[in-house]
Amino acid sequence: MSLPEASITIIVVLALLPIIYYGTLPIRAYSYFRGKTFLDRRSKVAKLVSEYNDTAKYVVSVRRRQTFEIGETTKDTYSYPTRDECQVFRVDPPRDGALGYGMKQMVNCSRSIVDGVAHDPVKYLTKYKYSGFRADRMGLFTLSRLRDDLGVLEYATHILARDEEKILTSMGVPRYIMKHFTPTLVGKLGIVPQYCDLPYPVFVFEYRSPAGRSVDRATVTLNTALLDSLISEVSRRIQTGRSAAEERSRMTQKLRDQIKRRDDYTCQICGVSQHTSPNLLLEVDHIIPVSRGGHSVPENLQTLCWRCNRRKSNKVLTGVR
């Protein structure tokens, strides 16, 4: 055989090798799955597979327990969304059982809100105006249940991944089976296929310019760490609200009259008095606002005219005269 003929033969053989390899794969796989080695090892991991499937069924039941979503669609006057952009995008469980729960919520807002969300998502998620979520007792219950269920799913997903790896390691599966026949292997072992995507609720805050040429967007994924922060903030607000209600309930008319009389019916900021302006409307103000932990006691109360009280708002001002 001459040198050119030998080169052609080598080229032909090399070209046929992949065809031979892939052509014989189904036969080799059939022999492997029917062989004694595979059947013996499958029987040894049967208990582990059963435990795996029990965990998988529990994961399915947790996912079906709720739709893993909070809030509702809202929009602001500073954005110019198209009709299709201002809506809730919900992924319902597909019919094949993949259970791809999740909610993607678009909140159209100003550019400053988008920037704020990127730095402090908890602040804006606890505002009903933007997220449609109420920071009250019912909202706290919803967040806690969502966090608990997602925590279960996170842990169960980790357990399933660990057990699946343990099963396959125990089987000593050939590389070509893992590469080309994994679905067949899973079916032969009796493993229930799992879909490990976690159904975290997702909020998208978006600003779009009037011409649509500029788009700023901040995406917030409510994972368990962020949910813990939300729960802490909502709990704080509920506690603050309860304390505020208790303090305001102590503001009796008798106490108001006492403070006005003590301050000689004179505004403690601007100095205007009912002695010179008989029709002056006086109000009793908390020096340290209730929202900042102030109490309804005489030493934390002062008389202000209504104008100064409105300007003061929840700031701490006293003795400005």
Backbone torsions as a table, in degrees:
resi	resn	phi	psi	omega
1	MET	NA	126.8	-179.9
2	SER	-73.5	166.2	-178.5
3	LEU	-60.3	-44.7	178.2
4	PRO	-61.6	-39.1	179.8
5	GLU	-65.2	-39.6	178.3
6	ALA	-64.1	-40.2	178.7
7	SER	-63.5	-41.0	179.5
8	ILE	-64.9	-40.7	179.7
9	THR	-62.1	-44.0	179.6
10	ILE	-62.7	-42.2	-179.8
11	ILE	-62.7	-42.5	-179.5
12	VAL	-64.6	-43.7	179.3
13	VAL	-62.1	-46.0	179.0
14	LEU	-61.6	-35.7	178.7
15	ALA	-70.5	-31.6	-177.9
16	LEU	-81.6	-21.3	-176.9
17	LEU	-56.9	-49.8	178.4
18	PRO	-61.3	-36.7	179.7
19	ILE	-64.5	-42.8	179.0
20	ILE	-65.6	-42.3	-177.4
21	TYR	-62.6	-53.7	-177.3
22	TYR	-71.7	-27.9	178.9
23	GLY	-70.1	-31.0	-179.2
24	THR	-91.7	-6.4	-178.5
25	LEU	-56.9	-49.1	179.6
26	PRO	-57.9	-37.1	179.8
27	ILE	-67.8	-43.2	178.9
28	ARG	-64.4	-41.1	178.7
29	ALA	-64.5	-41.4	179.0
30	TYR	-60.2	-43.9	179.5
31	SER	-65.2	-38.2	-179.0
32	TYR	-65.3	-48.9	-177.3
33	PHE	-68.0	-21.4	178.0
34	ARG	-93.4	-8.6	-174.2
35	GLY	-77.5	160.0	-177.7
36	LYS	-65.2	-37.0	-178.3
37	THR	-59.9	-48.2	-179.9
38	PHE	-64.6	-44.1	-177.1
39	LEU	-65.6	-38.7	178.9
40	ASP	-66.8	-44.4	180.0
41	ARG	-67.8	-33.8	177.7
42	ARG	-63.1	-40.8	179.3
43	SER	-65.3	-31.4	-179.3
44	LYS	-72.9	-28.6	-179.1
45	VAL	-99.4	8.4	-176.1
46	ALA	-60.1	-39.6	-180.0
47	LYS	-65.8	-42.5	179.0
48	LEU	-64.4	-38.2	177.4
49	VAL	-64.5	-40.3	179.2
50	SER	-62.6	-42.6	178.1
51	GLU	-65.3	-38.8	177.5
52	TYR	-59.9	-46.9	-177.6
53	ASN	-67.3	-33.9	176.4
54	ASP	-63.7	-42.8	177.1
55	THR	-63.3	-40.7	-179.8
56	ALA	-62.3	-40.7	178.9
57	LYS	-65.6	-36.7	178.1
58	TYR	-65.3	-40.3	176.9
59	VAL	-58.6	-43.6	178.7
60	VAL	-61.0	-42.4	-179.2
61	SER	-65.4	-37.2	178.3
62	VAL	-67.2	-41.2	-179.5
63	ARG	-65.5	-32.8	-178.4
64	ARG	-83.4	-6.6	-175.8
65	ARG	-67.9	-33.7	179.7
66	GLN	-154.7	173.7	-175.8
67	THR	-95.3	5.0	175.1
68	PHE	52.3	53.9	177.2
69	GLU	-144.4	151.3	175.4
70	ILE	-137.0	160.4	175.5
71	GLY	75.8	-174.0	-179.6
72	GLU	-151.6	163.3	-176.5
73	THR	-64.9	134.4	173.9
74	THR	-137.5	164.7	174.8
75	LYS	-148.0	157.2	-175.6
76	ASP	-112.2	166.6	-177.5
77	THR	-82.0	-5.2	-176.8
78	TYR	-94.7	11.1	-179.2
79	SER	-126.2	162.7	-178.5
80	TYR	-129.9	70.3	-176.2
81	PRO	-77.3	151.2	169.6
82	THR	-78.6	168.8	-175.6
83	ARG	-59.3	-37.8	-175.3
84	ASP	-80.6	-11.0	-175.9
85	GLU	-91.8	-18.1	-178.6
86	CYS	-104.3	81.3	-178.5
87	GLN	-160.3	167.8	175.4
88	VAL	-92.7	125.6	177.7
89	PHE	-98.7	109.3	-176.0
90	ARG	-114.2	130.4	177.9
91	VAL	-100.3	105.7	-179.8
92	ASP	-81.7	157.9	180.0
93	PRO	-61.9	124.0	179.6
94	PRO	-66.9	161.0	-173.8
95	ARG	-69.2	-18.0	-179.1
96	ASP	-82.1	3.7	175.9
97	GLY	88.4	11.2	-178.2
98	ALA	-68.0	-21.6	175.7
99	LEU	54.5	53.0	-179.6
100	GLY	-84.2	60.5	-179.8
101	TYR	-63.6	152.6	175.0
102	GLY	160.6	157.3	-179.9
103	MET	-135.8	130.2	177.9
104	LYS	-117.0	114.5	-172.7
105	GLN	-112.3	126.9	179.3
106	MET	-96.5	122.7	177.0
107	VAL	-115.1	110.1	179.6
108	ASN	-82.6	127.7	-172.3
109	CYS	-153.4	-176.3	-179.6
110	SER	-78.8	165.8	-179.6
111	ARG	-65.1	-36.1	-179.8
112	SER	-64.8	-34.3	177.3
113	ILE	-66.8	-42.2	178.0
114	VAL	-57.9	-44.8	178.7
115	ASP	-63.6	-40.2	-179.8
116	GLY	-65.1	-40.6	180.0
117	VAL	-61.6	-38.6	-179.1
118	ALA	-63.0	-30.3	-177.5
119	HIS	-95.8	-31.3	-176.6
120	ASP	-145.5	75.5	-176.8
121	PRO	-63.1	-33.0	-177.8
122	VAL	-61.3	-40.0	-178.4
123	LYS	-58.3	-42.5	-175.1
124	TYR	-86.9	-27.9	177.6
125	LEU	-71.1	-23.4	179.1
126	THR	-91.0	4.5	175.4
127	LYS	-99.6	119.2	-177.6
128	TYR	-58.3	-32.1	-177.4
129	LYS	-56.8	-34.7	-174.8
130	TYR	-100.2	-39.0	-173.4
131	SER	-105.6	-14.5	-175.4
132	GLY	71.7	14.2	-179.4
133	PHE	-105.7	128.9	-178.2
134	ARG	-91.0	124.6	179.5
135	ALA	-85.3	66.8	178.8
136	ASP	-129.9	-168.8	-176.5
137	ARG	-61.5	-42.2	179.1
138	MET	-65.9	-40.0	176.6
139	GLY	-63.2	-39.0	178.0
140	LEU	-63.7	-40.4	177.3
141	PHE	-62.8	-43.2	179.2
142	THR	-61.5	-45.7	179.4
143	LEU	-63.5	-42.2	-178.3
144	SER	-64.9	-43.1	179.0
145	ARG	-65.0	-41.7	179.2
146	LEU	-62.9	-45.4	179.1
147	ARG	-62.0	-43.0	-179.4
148	ASP	-63.9	-44.3	-179.0
149	ASP	-67.0	-41.3	178.0
150	LEU	-66.6	-35.7	176.5
151	GLY	-62.4	-41.6	177.0
152	VAL	-61.9	-44.7	-178.7
153	LEU	-65.3	-40.3	178.5
154	GLU	-60.6	-47.3	-178.3
155	TYR	-67.5	-43.0	-179.3
156	ALA	-64.5	-37.9	177.9
157	THR	-63.0	-40.0	177.1
158	HIS	-63.7	-43.3	179.9
159	ILE	-63.2	-43.4	-179.3
160	LEU	-63.3	-43.3	179.0
161	ALA	-62.9	-41.0	179.5
162	ARG	-65.0	-45.1	-178.3
163	ASP	-67.8	-37.2	178.7
164	GLU	-63.3	-42.7	178.3
165	GLU	-63.9	-38.5	178.9
166	LYS	-64.6	-41.1	179.2
167	ILE	-63.1	-49.1	-177.0
168	LEU	-67.1	-34.7	176.9
169	THR	-65.8	-41.2	179.0
170	SER	-64.7	-30.0	-178.7
171	MET	-75.0	-22.6	-177.1
172	GLY	57.7	47.7	-174.1
173	VAL	-69.5	134.5	176.3
174	PRO	-59.5	151.7	-175.8
175	ARG	-61.7	-39.9	-176.8
176	TYR	-68.1	-28.2	176.1
177	ILE	-69.1	-45.7	179.8
178	MET	-63.2	-34.0	-175.6
179	LYS	-78.2	-39.0	-170.8
180	HIS	-114.4	-16.0	-172.3
181	PHE	-134.2	32.9	-179.8
182	THR	-59.7	-46.9	178.1
183	PRO	-58.4	-39.4	178.2
184	THR	-65.2	-42.2	178.9
185	LEU	-60.6	-46.4	179.7
186	VAL	-60.3	-42.7	178.6
187	GLY	-65.8	-41.3	179.6
188	LYS	-64.6	-33.9	179.2
189	LEU	-79.3	-15.0	-179.6
190	GLY	82.1	21.0	179.2
191	ILE	-80.5	130.9	176.3
192	VAL	-75.5	120.5	-178.9
193	PRO	-59.2	138.6	-179.0
194	GLN	-117.7	148.3	178.1
195	TYR	-117.0	107.7	-166.8
196	CYS	-89.8	11.4	175.6
197	ASP	-68.6	132.7	-178.8
198	LEU	-94.1	132.4	-172.0
199	PRO	-81.1	59.2	178.6
200	TYR	-69.7	129.8	172.4
201	PRO	-62.4	143.4	-177.6
202	VAL	-127.2	129.0	174.0
203	PHE	-110.1	134.8	176.7
204	VAL	-118.0	115.7	176.2
205	PHE	-97.4	122.4	-174.3
206	GLU	-134.3	137.2	169.9
207	TYR	-113.6	132.0	177.1
208	ARG	-127.6	129.7	-178.4
209	SER	-67.9	160.8	-178.7
210	PRO	-53.7	-38.6	-179.2
211	ALA	-84.7	-7.7	179.9
212	GLY	77.2	11.9	-177.5
213	ARG	-88.1	-18.9	-179.1
214	SER	-121.7	126.9	179.8
215	VAL	-132.8	123.1	173.3
216	ASP	-115.4	138.8	-173.8
217	ARG	-144.0	141.2	173.6
218	ALA	-128.7	125.2	-178.8
219	THR	-107.1	130.3	-179.6
220	VAL	-118.6	118.5	177.4
221	THR	-101.5	121.1	-176.8
222	LEU	-83.1	77.4	173.4
223	ASN	-81.1	179.1	-173.9
224	THR	-66.3	-32.4	179.2
225	ALA	-65.2	-44.4	179.2
226	LEU	-69.8	-35.8	177.0
227	LEU	-63.4	-37.9	175.7
228	ASP	-60.3	-42.0	178.6
229	SER	-65.2	-41.2	178.0
230	LEU	-62.9	-43.2	-179.4
231	ILE	-62.8	-41.9	178.6
232	SER	-62.5	-42.4	-179.2
233	GLU	-67.5	-43.5	179.5
234	VAL	-65.1	-40.6	177.7
235	SER	-60.9	-42.2	178.7
236	ARG	-62.7	-42.3	-179.6
237	ARG	-66.0	-39.6	178.8
238	ILE	-63.8	-44.1	179.7
239	GLN	-64.5	-42.2	178.0
240	THR	-63.2	-41.8	179.1
241	GLY	-63.8	-39.3	178.5
242	ARG	-65.6	-43.2	179.4
243	SER	-64.7	-39.8	179.5
244	ALA	-62.5	-41.9	179.8
245	ALA	-63.8	-39.6	179.2
246	GLU	-66.1	-42.2	-179.2
247	GLU	-67.1	-41.2	180.0
248	ARG	-67.9	-29.6	178.2
249	SER	-67.3	-21.7	178.8
250	ARG	-81.5	-9.4	-179.3
251	MET	-81.4	74.0	-179.8
252	THR	-76.7	164.3	178.2
253	GLN	-64.9	-33.6	178.3
254	LYS	-62.4	-41.7	179.1
255	LEU	-68.0	-38.6	178.3
256	ARG	-61.3	-47.3	179.7
257	ASP	-62.3	-36.0	179.5
258	GLN	-63.9	-42.8	-178.2
259	ILE	-68.9	-42.5	179.0
260	LYS	-62.8	-40.5	179.5
261	ARG	-66.7	-42.0	178.4
262	ARG	-60.4	-38.9	-178.2
263	ASP	-89.2	12.3	176.3
264	ASP	57.3	35.9	175.9
265	TYR	52.4	40.0	-176.8
266	THR	-126.5	136.4	177.6
267	CYS	-65.8	128.5	-175.6
268	GLN	-80.9	-0.3	177.4
269	ILE	-108.3	-54.5	-176.0
270	CYS	-97.0	-16.0	175.8
271	GLY	87.1	-1.9	177.8
272	VAL	-68.3	144.5	-172.3
273	SER	-132.5	154.2	175.9
274	GLN	-69.6	-16.5	177.8
275	HIS	-66.2	-34.2	179.0
276	THR	-100.9	-21.2	179.3
277	SER	-131.0	84.9	-174.0
278	PRO	-57.6	-29.4	-178.0
279	ASN	-89.8	9.5	-177.8
280	LEU	-65.5	132.8	177.5
281	LEU	-90.7	114.7	178.8
282	LEU	-104.2	145.0	178.7
283	GLU	-130.7	154.6	177.3
284	VAL	-99.6	124.4	-173.6
285	ASP	-116.2	148.4	172.2
286	HIS	-83.0	122.1	179.1
287	ILE	-60.5	-53.1	168.5
288	ILE	-94.9	112.2	-174.3
289	PRO	-55.8	150.1	177.3
290	VAL	-58.4	-36.1	-179.5
291	SER	-65.3	-15.9	178.2
292	ARG	-109.5	15.6	176.3
293	GLY	97.5	8.7	179.6
294	GLY	-70.8	154.9	-177.5
295	HIS	-115.0	157.8	-179.9
296	SER	-89.2	68.7	177.8
297	VAL	-124.1	152.5	-174.2
298	PRO	-51.5	-40.6	-177.8
299	GLU	-69.4	-14.1	177.8
300	ASN	-107.1	12.2	-178.1
301	LEU	-118.8	147.7	178.3
302	GLN	-147.9	157.8	178.7
303	THR	-93.4	128.9	178.2
304	LEU	-133.0	149.3	170.2
305	CYS	-74.0	161.8	-172.3
306	TRP	-64.7	-31.7	179.8
307	ARG	-66.5	-47.3	179.2
308	CYS	-65.2	-35.7	179.9
309	ASN	-65.7	-38.2	179.1
310	ARG	-68.7	-40.0	-179.4
311	ARG	-68.4	-36.0	-179.0
312	LYS	-66.7	-38.9	-179.2
313	SER	54.2	-127.2	-179.0
314	ASN	-102.9	21.3	176.6
315	LYS	-82.7	164.6	178.2
316	VAL	-101.0	102.7	178.2
317	LEU	-132.3	137.9	176.8
318	THR	-158.2	148.7	175.3
319	GLY	60.1	40.5	-177.6
320	VAL	-78.1	-22.3	-175.8
321	ARG	-54.7	NA	NA
